[in-house]
Amino acid sequence: MCRRELLDDETRRSMMFAFTAAWLRRTLRSVADAILTRMPLRRARPDTDGTLVVFGGRSEIGLEVALRLAAGRVVVLAARRPDDLAGERVRLLEAGAVTVHAVEFDADDLDTHSALIARLVADHGRIGVAVVAFGILGDQARAETDVTHALQIAHTDYLAQISVLTPLASTMRIQQSGAIIVFSSIAGMRVRRANYVYGSTKAGLDGFATGLTDALRGSGVQLLLARPGFVIGTMTRDLMDSGVSPAPLSSTASQVADAVVSALRAGRTVVWIPHTLRAASFVMRLVPQVLWRRMPR
Ligand SMILES: NC(=O)c1ccc[n+]([C@@H]2O[C@H](COP(=O)([O-])OP(=O)(O)OC[C@H]3O[C@@H](n4cnc5c(N)ncnc54)[C@H](OP(=O)(O)O)[C@@H]3O)[C@@H](O)[C@H]2O)c1
């Protein structure tokens, strides 16, 4: 065997070794994660007494979550056009909210977030549950060539989330209580070609929220990271009207809210909706890229 062939064999062997080691590492990490997040020892019921705040107060999922948590609480809907929340207010009062306030909140106006959160605490006392539910799906086809639109999606779905979550976590650390609900998505678990702009923001947000969950350990503040699949509702309506069928394992806002609230009460830090998505996400990671890039929306 000539020297050149030997080297090629060695290169091939080391590449195979590196590939197998990386695959094994990912698999073991997922299995360990699956086991550990089911361990009852990790769960402590959070102290969620206090005001319920929904950032993105008109969000279909955010409102469904709020309706399930509203009884006996002061509720604040932080949204654009706060004067246009009469329907949401009535539903929350019917669900048992003590009072419902609406405040101006523009997720894209990053400079206002810290002051808004400080004002919420000054006006309504400690925050019991913060539901961070704002977001945009955007138009993937447009975002592939229109940089302004691509940046808009990244701004609202990633930067603005960090801009709200950071002062929220600091404020709630000081009060040593409360829960923050963050909405990631299956779209961020392994980003697809068909949805890569929105998907990449969710991948970033998921990573940020996972790190923040760990940073908040022992602080008395719980972060619950919700990972829904396709939700049939307001956000996906235009997409469905354009002829896209709901993805397998899709759910409704009401089903998402049921799962989120029961996970919150159980003290969990992650919830998949539906729960079978967790296994699907594991399998998704094993699909070769050559097939993955053909996955539909
Ligand atoms: N729907 C799904 O398929 C799905 C799946 C997985 C994860 N999620 C995530 O779940 C969360 C809630 O989604 P949803 O289904 O409830 O969507 P939704 O009903 O469309 O609500 C999104 C809300 O975000 C608000 N928003 C957007 N940009 C804003 C800005 N710059 N400032 C303030 N508010 C802004 C919108 O307010 P306006 O009313 O003022 O427009 C809207 O009320 C989002 O983070 C979403 O990405 C959704």
The ligand as an SDF file (V2000), in Angstrom:
LIG
                    3D

 48 52  0  0  0  0  0  0  0  0999 V2000
  -48.9040   30.0150   16.7750 N   0  0  0  0  0  0  0  0  0  0  0  0
  -47.9650   29.1000   16.6150 C   0  0  0  0  0  0  0  0  0  0  0  0
  -48.0040   28.2390   15.7020 O   0  0  0  0  0  0  0  0  0  0  0  0
  -46.8080   29.0650   17.5720 C   0  0  0  0  0  0  0  0  0  0  0  0
  -46.0380   27.8970   17.6600 C   0  0  0  0  0  0  0  0  0  0  0  0
  -44.9510   27.8990   18.5210 C   0  0  0  0  0  0  0  0  0  0  0  0
  -44.6390   29.0160   19.2540 C   0  0  0  0  0  0  0  0  0  0  0  0
  -45.4030   30.1320   19.1320 N   0  0  0  0  0  0  0  0  0  0  0  0
  -45.0190   31.3220   19.8760 C   0  0  0  0  0  0  0  0  0  0  0  0
  -45.9690   31.5690   20.8770 O   0  0  0  0  0  0  0  0  0  0  0  0
  -46.0280   32.9670   21.1450 C   0  0  0  0  0  0  0  0  0  0  0  0
  -47.4640   33.4280   21.0900 C   0  0  0  0  0  0  0  0  0  0  0  0
  -47.9580   33.2020   19.7800 O   0  0  0  0  0  0  0  0  0  0  0  0
  -49.5150   33.2800   19.4080 P   0  0  0  0  0  0  0  0  0  0  0  0
  -49.8640   32.0360   18.7020 O   0  0  0  0  0  0  0  0  0  0  0  0
  -50.2830   33.6730   20.5840 O   0  0  0  0  0  0  0  0  0  0  0  0
  -49.4780   34.4470   18.3340 O   0  0  0  0  0  0  0  0  0  0  0  0
  -50.4840   35.6890   18.1090 P   0  0  0  0  0  0  0  0  0  0  0  0
  -51.8610   35.3710   18.5320 O   0  0  0  0  0  0  0  0  0  0  0  0
  -50.2430   36.1100   16.7020 O   0  0  0  0  0  0  0  0  0  0  0  0
  -49.9120   36.7590   19.1120 O   0  0  0  0  0  0  0  0  0  0  0  0
  -48.6970   37.3870   18.9450 C   0  0  0  0  0  0  0  0  0  0  0  0
  -48.8140   38.7300   19.6280 C   0  0  0  0  0  0  0  0  0  0  0  0
  -47.5510   39.3790   19.5540 O   0  0  0  0  0  0  0  0  0  0  0  0
  -47.8260   40.7570   19.4950 C   0  0  0  0  0  0  0  0  0  0  0  0
  -46.7150   41.4970   18.9300 N   0  0  0  0  0  0  0  0  0  0  0  0
  -46.0600   41.3010   17.7600 C   0  0  0  0  0  0  0  0  0  0  0  0
  -45.1270   42.2370   17.5900 N   0  0  0  0  0  0  0  0  0  0  0  0
  -45.2120   43.0680   18.6670 C   0  0  0  0  0  0  0  0  0  0  0  0
  -44.5360   44.2400   19.0570 C   0  0  0  0  0  0  0  0  0  0  0  0
  -43.5720   44.7610   18.3020 N   0  0  0  0  0  0  0  0  0  0  0  0
  -44.8970   44.8240   20.2220 N   0  0  0  0  0  0  0  0  0  0  0  0
  -45.8580   44.3170   20.9970 C   0  0  0  0  0  0  0  0  0  0  0  0
  -46.5530   43.2160   20.6710 N   0  0  0  0  0  0  0  0  0  0  0  0
  -46.2260   42.6080   19.5200 C   0  0  0  0  0  0  0  0  0  0  0  0
  -49.0330   40.8810   18.5860 C   0  0  0  0  0  0  0  0  0  0  0  0
  -49.6360   42.1040   18.9320 O   0  0  0  0  0  0  0  0  0  0  0  0
  -50.6730   42.8980   18.0110 P   0  0  0  0  0  0  0  0  0  0  0  0
  -51.9920   42.3350   18.3930 O   0  0  0  0  0  0  0  0  0  0  0  0
  -50.4610   44.3070   18.3920 O   0  0  0  0  0  0  0  0  0  0  0  0
  -50.2870   42.6030   16.5820 O   0  0  0  0  0  0  0  0  0  0  0  0
  -49.8510   39.6590   18.9680 C   0  0  0  0  0  0  0  0  0  0  0  0
  -50.8330   39.9630   19.9090 O   0  0  0  0  0  0  0  0  0  0  0  0
  -45.1130   33.6230   20.1060 C   0  0  0  0  0  0  0  0  0  0  0  0
  -43.8400   33.8480   20.6690 O   0  0  0  0  0  0  0  0  0  0  0  0
  -44.9940   32.5770   19.0370 C   0  0  0  0  0  0  0  0  0  0  0  0
  -43.8050   32.7020   18.2880 O   0  0  0  0  0  0  0  0  0  0  0  0
  -46.4930   30.1710   18.3290 C   0  0  0  0  0  0  0  0  0  0  0  0
  1  2  1  0
  2  3  2  0
  2  4  1  0
  4  5  1  0
  4 48  2  0
  5  6  2  0
  6  7  1  0
  7  8  2  0
  8  9  1  0
  8 48  1  0
  9 10  1  0
  9 46  1  0
 10 11  1  0
 11 12  1  0
 11 44  1  0
 12 13  1  0
 13 14  1  0
 14 15  2  0
 14 16  1  0
 14 17  1  0
 17 18  1  0
 18 19  2  0
 18 20  1  0
 18 21  1  0
 21 22  1  0
 22 23  1  0
 23 24  1  0
 23 42  1  0
 24 25  1  0
 25 26  1  0
 25 36  1  0
 26 27  1  0
 26 35  1  0
 27 28  2  0
 28 29  1  0
 29 30  1  0
 29 35  2  0
 30 31  1  0
 30 32  2  0
 32 33  1  0
 33 34  2  0
 34 35  1  0
 36 37  1  0
 36 42  1  0
 37 38  1  0
 38 39  2  0
 38 40  1  0
 38 41  1  0
 42 43  1  0
 44 45  1  0
 44 46  1  0
 46 47  1  0
M  CHG  2   8   1  16  -1
M  END
$$$$
